[in-house]
Amino acid sequence: METFPSVRASAVRDTLAFLDKFEPGLRTCVLERVPHESRKVIEETAGMAWISIEHDHWTVDAMIELLGRERAIQCWRDSVCDLLERPFLRGFVSATLKVIGHSPVSIVRLFAKGWTLVYRDLCVPTLIASVDGQPVIRFEDIAPAVRKYSNYLDSWNGACQGFSDVARVSGSVKFDIAPDKSWAEAKFFWEEQAIARGAVPRRR
């Protein structure tokens, strides 16, 4: 059975639930821009089931329209932090980091592995190392449907930045997209204090 690129229903609704924290009234404004059929799918699909991006792209597009690209990316970034600060998930993330450590490569590997819990058939996330030793997630084989609804790539940018914040290692994320949108890369830069702990090699 062929599957269409999809997002976990609970993740879609968690993002929508966060919108009013970011800006009062934003959730209603976003949902007003979602066609009735798609809104019904978003609101009624079981949490662990999947929502095709044919339906979810309306929420992504609406956030870009209402907030502008930069503020929408910030909203996605903050929503990831908000989600992972919930008591149960905070404890899970904290315990996991204690086991794997706070090295950039370990943290980014965890993020890449967790990707498939939220997204299905959108791309293939692969952890690679750049020439200067900084960890990179390369999103390969991006599905044609995602390229059609290319605002999704901005939501990925925000998600990568949010995960970097949750890891509590000071640094930044550089997000690049191929001209044909067939791949994207999130390069995680850790600042000198992380390098001093031996987390990543010093640049030569």
N, CA, C and O of each residue as an XYZ file, in Angstrom:
816
protein
N       0.847     -1.198      0.000
C       0.000      0.000      0.000
C       0.889      1.257      0.000
O       1.753      1.411      0.864
N       0.675      2.127     -0.950
C       1.476      3.340     -1.049
C       1.086      4.325      0.051
O      -0.096      4.520      0.332
N       2.079      4.932      0.661
C       1.815      5.942      1.680
C       2.216      7.309      1.160
O       3.133      7.437      0.349
N       1.515      8.331      1.641
C       1.805      9.692      1.235
C       2.588     10.347      2.366
O       2.344     10.037      3.532
N       3.520     11.243      2.057
C       4.258     11.922      3.132
C       3.312     12.460      4.196
O       2.337     13.150      3.896
N       3.623     12.128      5.450
C       2.677     12.393      6.537
C       3.392     12.870      7.793
O       4.599     12.693      7.959
N       2.605     13.481      8.670
C       3.094     13.976      9.955
C       2.252     13.336     11.050
O       1.048     13.140     10.883
N       2.894     13.011     12.177
C       2.164     12.432     13.301
C       1.097     13.422     13.770
O       1.384     14.601     13.982
N      -0.145     12.930     13.932
C      -1.274     13.806     14.280
C      -1.029     14.549     15.581
O      -1.355     15.731     15.687
N      -0.464     13.879     16.567
C      -0.226     14.543     17.855
C       0.748     15.703     17.703
O       0.612     16.713     18.394
N       1.736     15.576     16.803
C       2.702     16.655     16.594
C       2.031     17.870     15.962
O       2.328     19.011     16.315
N       1.122     17.610     15.021
C       0.385     18.710     14.389
C      -0.431     19.461     15.438
O      -0.408     20.691     15.486
N      -1.145     18.725     16.268
C      -2.009     19.369     17.257
C      -1.206     20.020     18.378
O      -1.625     21.039     18.926
N      -0.058     19.444     18.723
C       0.799     20.081     19.736
C       1.277     21.446     19.246
O       1.312     22.410     20.011
N       1.641     21.521     17.973
C       2.073     22.811     17.411
C       0.924     23.813     17.439
O       1.109     24.970     17.817
N      -0.257     23.364     17.040
C      -1.421     24.257     17.054
C      -1.736     24.724     18.475
O      -2.100     25.880     18.686
N      -1.596     23.826     19.440
C      -1.880     24.189     20.829
C      -0.906     25.238     21.350
O      -1.249     26.027     22.230
N       0.298     25.245     20.810
C       1.313     26.200     21.263
C       1.089     27.601     20.701
O       1.568     28.574     21.284
N       0.379     27.726     19.592
C       0.316     28.992     18.870
C      -0.146     30.160     19.730
O       0.394     31.260     19.615
N      -1.133     29.940     20.587
C      -1.630     31.036     21.421
C      -0.624     31.454     22.490
O      -0.689     32.577     22.990
N       0.309     30.562     22.848
C       1.394     30.953     23.752
C       2.354     31.896     23.041
O       2.904     32.817     23.644
N       2.541     31.651     21.762
C       3.459     32.476     20.982
C       2.845     33.839     20.684
O       3.512     34.871     20.757
N       1.567     33.817     20.348
C       0.856     35.064     20.045
C      -0.635     34.839     20.292
O      -1.239     34.024     19.594
N      -1.253     35.523     21.251
C      -2.664     35.302     21.564
C      -3.552     35.397     20.327
O      -3.440     36.334     19.537
N      -4.438     34.408     20.173
C      -5.369     34.398     19.052
C      -4.825     33.784     17.786
O      -5.548     33.666     16.797
N      -3.554     33.387     17.794
C      -2.922     32.893     16.561
C      -3.515     31.561     16.115
O      -3.678     31.329     14.917
N      -3.835     30.692     17.052
C      -4.374     29.379     16.678
C      -5.651     29.521     15.867
O      -5.810     28.865     14.837
N      -6.559     30.369     16.321
C      -7.816     30.572     15.594
C      -7.558     31.138     14.207
O      -8.181     30.719     13.232
N      -6.635     32.093     14.120
C      -6.322     32.705     12.824
C      -5.740     31.684     11.846
O      -6.035     31.718     10.651
N      -4.914     30.782     12.363
C      -4.344     29.740     11.505
C      -5.431     28.783     11.034
O      -5.526     28.480      9.845
N      -6.246     28.310     11.965
C      -7.267     27.331     11.608
C      -8.326     27.913     10.671
O      -8.936     27.174      9.899
N      -8.549     29.210     10.730
C      -9.504     29.836      9.810
C      -9.041     29.727      8.365
O      -9.850     29.822      7.442
N      -7.752     29.530      8.167
C      -7.196     29.429      6.818
C      -7.088     27.992      6.324
O      -6.612     27.747      5.216
N      -7.533     27.037      7.148
C      -7.495     25.624      6.782
C      -8.866     25.216      6.247
O      -9.868     25.414      6.935
N      -8.938     24.649      5.035
C     -10.239     24.212      4.509
C     -10.924     23.228      5.454
O     -10.270     22.498      6.198
N     -12.250     23.228      5.407
C     -13.043     22.442      6.353
C     -12.644     20.972      6.364
O     -12.480     20.390      7.437
N     -12.487     20.365      5.200
C     -12.153     18.932      5.131
C     -10.813     18.647      5.811
O     -10.683     17.684      6.567
N      -9.830     19.485      5.537
C      -8.509     19.278      6.135
C      -8.537     19.546      7.638
O      -7.889     18.839      8.409
N      -9.285     20.565      8.052
C      -9.383     20.862      9.479
C     -10.011     19.688     10.225
O      -9.592     19.356     11.334
N     -11.009     19.066      9.619
C     -11.651     17.906     10.247
C     -10.654     16.765     10.413
O     -10.629     16.113     11.457
N      -9.839     16.518      9.399
C      -8.814     15.471      9.482
C      -7.844     15.779     10.616
O      -7.511     14.898     11.409
N      -7.390     17.029     10.692
C      -6.417     17.436     11.716
C      -6.985     17.271     13.119
O      -6.285     16.831     14.031
N      -8.237     17.622     13.285
C      -8.833     17.616     14.629
C      -9.326     16.237     15.065
O      -9.448     15.981     16.263
N      -9.613     15.337     14.103
C     -10.249     14.068     14.459
C      -9.355     12.845     14.320
O      -9.708     11.772     14.810
N      -8.215     12.979     13.669
C      -7.321     11.831     13.507
C      -6.725     11.445     14.858
O      -6.321     12.316     15.628
N      -6.667     10.164     15.149
C      -6.096      9.677     16.407
C      -4.656     10.159     16.546
O      -3.920     10.251     15.564
N      -4.268     10.467     17.784
C      -2.979     11.109     18.028
C      -1.785     10.383     17.464
O      -0.873     11.030     16.950
N      -1.750      9.056     17.536
C      -0.601      8.299     17.051
C      -0.711      7.945     15.576
O       0.199      7.334     15.017
N      -1.814      8.319     14.941
C      -1.983      8.075     13.512
C      -1.294      9.197     12.727
O      -0.679     10.093     13.304
N      -1.412      9.125     11.414
C      -0.679     10.040     10.544
C      -1.625     10.933      9.755
O      -2.708     10.513      9.348
N      -1.189     12.185      9.547
C      -1.949     13.145      8.743
C      -1.141     13.462      7.497
O       0.007     13.896      7.591
N      -1.730     13.249      6.344
C      -1.044     13.548      5.091
C      -0.716     15.042      5.022
O      -1.489     15.877      5.492
N       0.436     15.367      4.432
C       0.775     16.780      4.332
C      -0.134     17.509      3.351
O      -0.112     18.738      3.289
N      -0.927     16.774      2.589
C      -1.954     17.427      1.767
C      -2.944     18.183      2.646
O      -3.535     19.174      2.220
N      -3.116     17.711      3.862
C      -3.992     18.393      4.817
C      -3.200     19.340      5.726
O      -3.624     20.470      5.970
N      -2.067     18.880      6.217
C      -1.324     19.678      7.195
C      -0.628     20.889      6.594
O      -0.366     21.858      7.307
N      -0.323     20.861      5.306
C       0.422     21.990      4.730
C      -0.322     23.308      4.904
O       0.292     24.375      4.901
N      -1.645     23.239      5.055
C      -2.416     24.474      5.233
C      -2.015     25.196      6.515
O      -1.956     26.426      6.543
N      -1.738     24.436      7.581
C      -1.335     25.081      8.835
C       0.052     25.708      8.698
O       0.301     26.802      9.205
N       0.942     25.009      8.011
C       2.297     25.528      7.796
C       2.254     26.798      6.959
O       2.888     27.798      7.295
N       1.497     26.747      5.866
C       1.381     27.914      4.988
C       0.757     29.101      5.720
O       1.170     30.245      5.528
N      -0.244     28.818      6.565
C      -0.917     29.894      7.291
C       0.030     30.572      8.276
O      -0.019     31.789      8.451
N       0.885     29.790      8.914
C       1.840     30.380      9.853
C       2.813     31.314      9.125
O       3.133     32.393      9.625
N       3.275     30.901      7.957
C       4.162     31.761      7.170
C       3.431     33.036      6.756
O       3.986     34.132      6.825
N       2.179     32.878      6.326
C       1.389     34.029      5.867
C       1.142     35.027      6.992
O       1.251     36.237      6.793
N       0.812     34.519      8.158
C       0.439     35.392      9.272
C       1.636     35.991     10.002
O       1.588     37.137     10.450
N       2.713     35.211     10.120
C       3.845     35.646     10.933
C       5.022     36.156     10.117
O       5.891     36.853     10.642
N       5.054     35.812      8.838
C       6.268     36.061      8.071
C       7.240     34.914      8.314
O       7.133     34.207      9.316
N       8.174     34.732      7.412
C       9.032     33.554      7.456
C       9.874     33.486      8.738
O       9.931     32.438      9.381
N      10.521     34.585      9.110
C      11.431     34.550     10.251
C      10.703     34.299     11.571
O      11.163     33.512     12.398
N       9.566     34.969     11.766
C       8.827     34.753     13.019
C       8.192     33.372     13.053
O       8.056     32.780     14.124
N       7.799     32.849     11.887
C       7.244     31.496     11.850
C       8.313     30.479     12.235
O       8.034     29.539     12.980
N       9.531     30.658     11.736
C      10.632     29.768     12.114
C      10.871     29.846     13.614
O      11.098     28.825     14.263
N      10.820     31.062     14.169
C      10.981     31.225     15.616
C       9.855     30.530     16.375
O      10.085     29.954     17.438
N       8.648     30.582     15.837
C       7.512     29.925     16.478
C       7.719     28.411     16.499
O       7.486     27.775     17.527
N       8.148     27.832     15.390
C       8.416     26.386     15.365
C       9.538     26.042     16.341
O       9.488     25.024     17.030
N      10.546     26.904     16.389
C      11.654     26.690     17.326
C      11.144     26.666     18.762
O      11.471     25.758     19.526
N      10.349     27.656     19.124
C       9.827     27.742     20.488
C       8.864     26.604     20.808
O       8.794     26.148     21.950
N       8.113     26.141     19.789
C       7.141     25.067     20.029
C       7.839     23.759     20.374
O       7.343     22.988     21.196
N       8.994     23.504     19.747
C       9.760     22.298     20.075
C      10.253     22.376     21.522
O      10.164     21.400     22.268
N      10.766     23.530     21.908
C      11.222     23.712     23.292
C      10.071     23.523     24.269
O      10.233     22.879     25.305
N       8.917     24.077     23.946
C       7.744     23.963     24.823
C       7.308     22.511     24.968
O       6.999     22.057     26.069
N       7.284     21.784     23.850
C       6.866     20.384     23.881
C       7.802     19.555     24.743
O       7.353     18.761     25.569
N       9.106     19.739     24.551
C      10.075     18.901     25.253
C      10.308     19.352     26.689
O      11.050     18.705     27.428
N       9.679     20.461     27.094
C       9.758     20.879     28.491
C       8.606     20.310     29.320
O       8.546     20.532     30.530
N       7.707     19.589     28.687
C       6.634     18.964     29.449
C       7.246     17.922     30.393
O       8.233     17.274     30.045
N       6.656     17.760     31.594
C       7.302     16.934     32.627
C       7.778     15.569     32.153
O       8.922     15.192     32.409
N       6.913     14.817     31.460
C       7.305     13.469     31.046
C       8.446     13.524     30.034
O       9.447     12.825     30.189
N       8.300     14.346     29.004
C       9.325     14.405     27.963
C      10.611     15.021     28.487
O      11.702     14.619     28.084
N      10.492     15.996     29.385
C      11.690     16.604     29.960
C      12.518     15.561     30.697
O      13.744     15.530     30.585
N      11.827     14.704     31.455
C      12.527     13.649     32.167
C      13.166     12.649     31.227
O      14.283     12.186     31.460
N      12.444     12.316     30.149
C      12.988     11.369     29.167
C      14.224     11.937     28.484
O      15.241     11.256     28.360
N      14.131     13.202     28.037
C      15.266     13.829     27.357
C      16.450     13.948     28.295
O      17.584     13.666     27.909
N      16.190     14.367     29.534
C      17.264     14.517     30.513
C      17.966     13.189     30.769
O      19.194     13.125     30.803
N      17.171     12.120     30.950
C      17.746     10.797     31.208
C      18.532     10.301     30.003
O      19.594      9.697     30.151
N      18.006     10.557     28.814
C      18.688     10.109     27.601
C      20.025     10.816     27.437
O      21.026     10.188     27.092
N      20.043     12.130     27.684
C      21.290     12.879     27.553
C      22.321     12.442     28.580
O      23.524     12.489     28.320
N      21.848     12.014     29.758
C      22.784     11.515     30.758
C      23.463     10.237     30.270
O      24.634      9.993     30.562
N      22.715      9.429     29.526
C      23.254      8.163     29.025
C      24.197      8.394     27.853
O      25.301      7.850     27.820
N      23.758      9.207     26.886
C      24.549      9.368     25.660
C      25.567     10.493     25.756
O      26.479     10.582     24.935
N      25.412     11.359     26.766
C      26.318     12.493     26.897
C      25.839     13.694     26.101
O      24.871     13.610     25.345
N      26.533     14.817     26.282
C      26.143     16.056     25.623
C      27.036     16.392     24.433
O      27.070     17.540     23.990
N      27.749     15.413     23.918
C      28.572     15.722     22.753
C      27.666     16.066     21.580
O      26.600     15.468     21.434
N      28.064     17.018     20.739
C      27.228     17.403     19.606
C      26.816     16.231     18.724
O      25.659     16.140     18.314
N      27.751     15.337     18.431
C      27.422     14.213     17.555
C      26.344     13.332     18.185
O      25.417     12.909     17.495
N      26.450     13.053     19.473
C      25.448     12.216     20.151
C      24.079     12.879     20.141
O      23.061     12.228     19.904
N      24.069     14.179     20.401
C      22.802     14.912     20.443
C      22.142     14.949     19.075
O      20.940     14.715     18.951
N      22.923     15.242     18.055
C      22.361     15.339     16.709
C      21.928     13.960     16.208
O      20.937     13.845     15.486
N      22.659     12.926     16.584
C      22.248     11.560     16.212
C      20.892     11.230     16.825
O      20.045     10.625     16.167
N      20.679     11.626     18.084
C      19.401     11.394     18.739
C      18.274     12.089     17.988
O      17.199     11.520     17.797
N      18.527     13.326     17.561
C      17.518     14.087     16.811
C      17.197     13.389     15.492
O      16.029     13.269     15.122
N      18.227     12.929     14.783
C      18.011     12.257     13.497
C      17.190     10.982     13.672
O      16.321     10.678     12.855
N      17.471     10.237     14.745
C      16.720      9.001     14.989
C      15.266      9.303     15.357
O      14.358      8.560     14.983
N      15.052     10.394     16.089
C      13.697     10.744     16.496
C      12.835     11.295     15.373
O      11.615     11.389     15.502
N      13.476     11.655     14.275
C      12.768     12.280     13.145
C      11.618     11.408     12.656
O      10.527     11.908     12.385
N      11.864     10.094     12.544
C      10.849      9.201     11.995
C       9.681      8.967     12.939
O       8.676      8.374     12.548
N       9.805      9.428     14.181
C       8.663      9.342     15.089
C       7.612     10.407     14.771
O       6.446     10.282     15.146
N       8.049     11.452     14.076
C       7.166     12.582     13.771
C       6.810     12.646     12.291
O       5.677     12.972     11.939
N       7.766     12.338     11.428
C       7.569     12.449      9.983
C       7.694     11.083      9.318
O       8.522     10.261      9.711
N       6.863     10.855      8.308
C       6.914      9.591      7.576
C       6.967      9.864      6.071
O       6.092     10.523      5.510
N       8.012      9.340      5.438
C       8.163      9.394      3.980
C       8.328     10.808      3.430
O       8.035     11.059      2.261
N       8.802     11.743      4.282
C       9.078     13.088      3.784
C      10.492     13.201      3.238
O      10.747     13.935      2.283
N      11.421     12.452      3.866
C      12.816     12.519      3.460
C      13.569     11.418      4.198
O      12.983     10.654      4.965
N      14.878     11.348      3.955
C      15.748     10.426      4.682
C      16.765     11.264      5.456
O      17.677     11.828      4.850
N      16.626     11.360      6.799
C      17.585     12.141      7.587
C      18.842     11.324      7.871
O      18.758     10.202      8.372
N      19.999     11.882      7.554
C      21.263     11.180      7.724
C      22.240     12.067      8.478
O      22.411     13.238      8.139
N      22.881     11.510      9.500
C      23.906     12.239     10.245
C      25.230     12.113      9.517
O      25.691     11.003      9.250
N      25.849     13.247      9.193
C      27.154     13.245      8.552
C      28.066     14.207      9.312
O      27.598     14.978     10.149
N      29.347     14.161      9.023
C      30.305     15.074      9.643
C      30.860     15.998      8.568
O      31.257     15.547      7.493
N      30.884     17.284      8.864
C      31.452     18.235      7.925
C      32.971     18.197      8.018
O      33.522     17.561      8.916
N      33.650     18.872      7.098
C      35.109     18.847      7.075
C      35.712     19.472      8.335
O      36.843     19.155      8.703
N      34.962     20.360      8.996
C      35.494     20.974     10.217
C      35.028     20.254     11.484
O      35.245     20.743     12.593
N      34.390     19.099     11.320
C      34.032     18.289     12.470
C      32.684     18.593     13.081
O      32.268     17.895     14.006
N      31.989     19.597     12.607
C      30.680     19.921     13.162
C      29.638     18.928     12.622
O      29.685     18.569     11.446
N      28.700     18.484     13.469
C      27.699     17.512     13.014
C      26.654     18.159     12.113
O      26.257     19.307     12.314
N      26.221     17.394     11.120
C      25.262     17.876     10.126
C      24.188     16.811      9.932
O      24.496     15.624      9.819
N      22.925     17.238      9.892
C      21.863     16.353      9.436
C      21.559     16.725      7.990
O      21.224     17.870      7.685
N      21.681     15.756      7.123
C      21.336     15.964      5.719
C      19.995     15.287      5.462
O      19.847     14.082      5.668
N      19.036     16.060      5.019
C      17.710     15.547      4.687
C      17.716     15.205      3.197
O      17.545     16.075      2.343
N      17.916     13.926      2.910
C      18.070     13.485      1.525
C      16.758     12.957      0.969
O      15.827     12.629      1.705
N      16.717     12.885     -0.360
C      15.550     12.313     -1.053
C      14.250     12.949     -0.579
O      13.283     12.248     -0.281
N      14.227     14.277     -0.510
C      13.003     14.971     -0.102
C      11.891     14.671     -1.105
O      12.071     14.824     -2.313
N      10.751     14.245     -0.594
C       9.642     13.818     -1.447
C       9.137     14.967     -2.318
O       9.113     16.117     -1.878
N       8.731     14.657     -3.558
C       8.183     15.699     -4.439
C       7.043     16.489     -3.792
O       6.914     17.692     -4.020
N       6.217     15.814     -2.986
C       5.105     16.506     -2.338
C       5.617     17.571     -1.373
O       5.001     18.628     -1.233
N       6.744     17.299     -0.705
C       7.314     18.283      0.207
C       7.848     19.473     -0.582
O       7.710     20.619     -0.153
N       8.455     19.204     -1.733
C       8.957     20.301     -2.575
C       7.798     21.164     -3.069
O       7.944     22.372     -3.260
N       6.649     20.526     -3.271
C       5.459     21.278     -3.687
C       5.003     22.214     -2.571
O       4.651     23.366     -2.823
N       5.012     21.710     -1.336
C       4.635     22.510     -0.171
C       5.918     22.918      0.554
O       6.168     22.486      1.679
N       6.717     23.742     -0.091
C       8.099     23.956      0.354
C       8.219     24.744      1.660
O       9.311     24.830      2.222
N       7.114     25.321      2.155
C       7.188     25.965      3.469
C       7.530     24.964      4.564
O       7.963     25.351      5.649
N       7.335     23.673      4.281
C       7.718     22.651      5.245
C       9.188     22.755      5.624
O       9.564     22.467      6.760
N      10.010     23.164      4.677
C      11.440     23.239      4.956
C      11.731     24.306      6.009
O      12.690     24.176      6.770
N      10.927     25.343      6.062
C      11.082     26.349      7.114
C      10.703     25.767      8.479
O      11.319     26.096      9.493
N       9.704     24.914      8.497
C       9.325     24.285      9.769
C      10.434     23.350     10.238
O      10.661     23.224     11.442
N      11.127     22.692      9.315
C      12.260     21.846      9.692
C      13.388     22.692     10.266
O      14.036     22.301     11.237
N      13.614     23.834      9.668
C      14.634     24.766     10.175
C      14.332     25.106     11.636
O      15.211     25.029     12.494
N      13.093     25.481     11.905
C      12.707     25.812     13.276
C      12.845     24.638     14.216
O      13.279     24.802     15.357
N      12.477     23.436     13.747
C      12.578     22.246     14.595
C      14.032     21.953     14.953
O      14.331     21.611     16.098
N      14.932     22.083     13.989
C      16.359     21.845     14.258
C      16.887     22.843     15.282
O      17.637     22.471     16.184
N      16.498     24.105     15.146
C      16.949     25.119     16.095
C      16.368     24.856     17.486
O      17.047     25.041     18.496
N      15.121     24.428     17.525
C      14.495     24.137     18.811
C      15.170     22.982     19.516
O      15.373     23.026     20.730
N      15.520     21.946     18.770
C      16.195     20.814     19.392
C      17.562     21.217     19.916
O      17.986     20.751     20.974
N      18.249     22.073     19.188
C      19.544     22.571     19.657
C      19.374     23.308     20.981
O      20.209     23.173     21.876
N      18.305     24.084     21.114
C      18.028     24.789     22.371
C      17.774     23.811     23.513
O      18.278     23.989     24.622
N      16.984     22.776     23.228
C      16.634     21.801     24.252
C      17.878     21.082     24.760
O      17.971     20.756     25.944
N      18.832     20.835     23.867
C      20.060     20.134     24.257
C      20.913     20.959     25.203
O      21.808     20.429     25.863
N      20.637     22.265     25.272
C      21.327     23.175     26.189
C      22.843     23.211     25.975
O      23.619     23.315     26.924
N      23.234     23.125     24.728
C      24.630     23.345     24.375
C      24.658     24.595     23.508
O      24.050     24.624     22.438
N      25.363     25.632     23.966
C      25.335     26.913     23.274
C      25.891     26.771     21.858
O      26.948     26.173     21.656
N      25.191     27.312     20.907
C      25.641     27.249     19.529
C      24.586     27.801     18.591
O      23.741     28.595     19.005
N      24.624     27.396     17.352
C      23.679     27.880     16.356
C      23.481     26.808     15.296
O      24.204     25.813     15.252
N      22.490     27.030     14.444
C      22.186     26.090     13.376
C      22.141     26.853     12.055
O      21.483     27.888     11.946
N      22.840     26.335     11.065
C      22.802     26.909      9.718
C      22.020     25.945      8.840
O      22.391     24.779      8.706
N      20.948     26.428      8.248
C      20.050     25.572      7.468
C      20.148     25.956      5.993
O      19.863     27.094      5.619
N      20.550     25.010      5.170
C      20.709     25.248      3.732
C      19.772     24.341      2.953
O      19.494     23.212      3.358
N      19.290     24.856      1.827
C      18.353     24.115      0.979
C      18.899     24.086     -0.443
O      19.354     25.106     -0.960
N      18.852     22.916     -1.074
C      19.294     22.791     -2.466
C      18.408     23.625     -3.372
O      17.219     23.781     -3.092
N      18.964     24.170     -4.463
C      18.146     24.977     -5.383
C      16.889     24.253     -5.870
O      15.844     24.876     -6.054
N      16.994     22.933     -6.078
C      15.820     22.187     -6.546
C      15.036     21.562     -5.391
O      14.085     20.813     -5.612
N      15.446     21.879     -4.149
C      14.766     21.402     -2.934
C      14.783     19.878     -2.800
O      13.945     19.311     -2.098
N      15.726     19.214     -3.465
C      15.824     17.758     -3.353
C      16.497     17.332     -2.064
O      16.361     16.181     -1.651
N      17.221     18.239     -1.418
C      17.850     17.970     -0.131
C      17.987     19.265      0.647
O      17.913     20.360      0.089
N      18.187     19.117      1.946
C      18.470     20.261      2.818
C      19.458     19.789      3.865
O      19.583     18.590      4.114
N      20.160     20.730      4.477
C      21.128     20.395      5.511
C      20.989     21.328      6.700
O      20.812     22.537      6.544
N      21.070     20.750      7.889
C      21.130     21.541      9.123
C      22.495     21.290      9.740
O      22.793     20.182     10.186
N      23.318     22.325      9.759
C      24.658     22.208     10.324
C      24.654     22.841     11.712
O      24.296     24.007     11.875
N      25.056     22.059     12.703
C      25.017     22.483     14.095
C      26.407     22.972     14.507
O      27.383     22.225     14.445
N      26.481     24.234     14.926
C      27.738     24.817     15.384
C      27.719     24.903     16.903
O      26.814     25.508     17.478
N      28.701     24.310     17.551
C      28.831     24.412     18.996
C      29.932     25.405     19.338
O      30.985     25.427     18.701
N      29.680     26.216     20.340
C      30.633     27.271     20.687
C      31.832     26.717     21.447
O      31.889     25.527     21.755
N      32.788     27.592     21.744
C      34.080     27.160     22.260
C      34.006     26.356     23.552
O      34.842     25.483     23.786
N      32.988     26.650     24.413
C      32.937     25.902     25.657
C      32.659     24.429     25.403
O      33.136     23.569     26.143
N      31.885     24.133     24.352
C      31.633     22.731     24.001
C      32.896     22.107     23.428
O      33.218     20.956     23.721
N      33.606     22.869     22.613
C      34.837     22.361     22.026
C      35.866     22.077     23.117
O      36.599     21.090     23.055
N      35.909     22.962     24.120
C      36.880     22.797     25.206
C      36.642     21.523     25.999
O      37.574     20.959     26.570
N      35.373     21.063     26.035
C      35.083     19.821     26.752
C      35.396     18.591     25.910
O      35.197     17.457     26.345
N      35.888     18.833     24.698
C      36.218     17.715     23.821
C      35.042     17.212     23.042
O      35.089     16.102     22.511
N      33.958     18.007     22.951
C      32.763     17.546     22.273
C      32.988     17.447     20.769
O      32.533     16.492     20.139
N      33.676     18.409     20.192
C      33.962     18.366     18.762
C      35.408     18.786     18.568
O      35.962     19.495     19.408
N      36.031     18.359     17.470
C      37.423     18.756     17.243
C      37.541     20.238     16.991
O      36.641     20.849     16.416
N      38.646     20.822     17.416
C      38.919     22.208     17.068
C      39.188     22.344     15.579
O      39.773     21.462     14.951
N      38.750     23.467     15.032
C      39.030     23.713     13.636
C      40.517     24.032     13.456
O      41.136     24.692     14.290
N      41.054     23.555     12.370
C      42.472     23.816     12.101
C      42.636     25.122     11.334
O      43.759     25.513     11.014
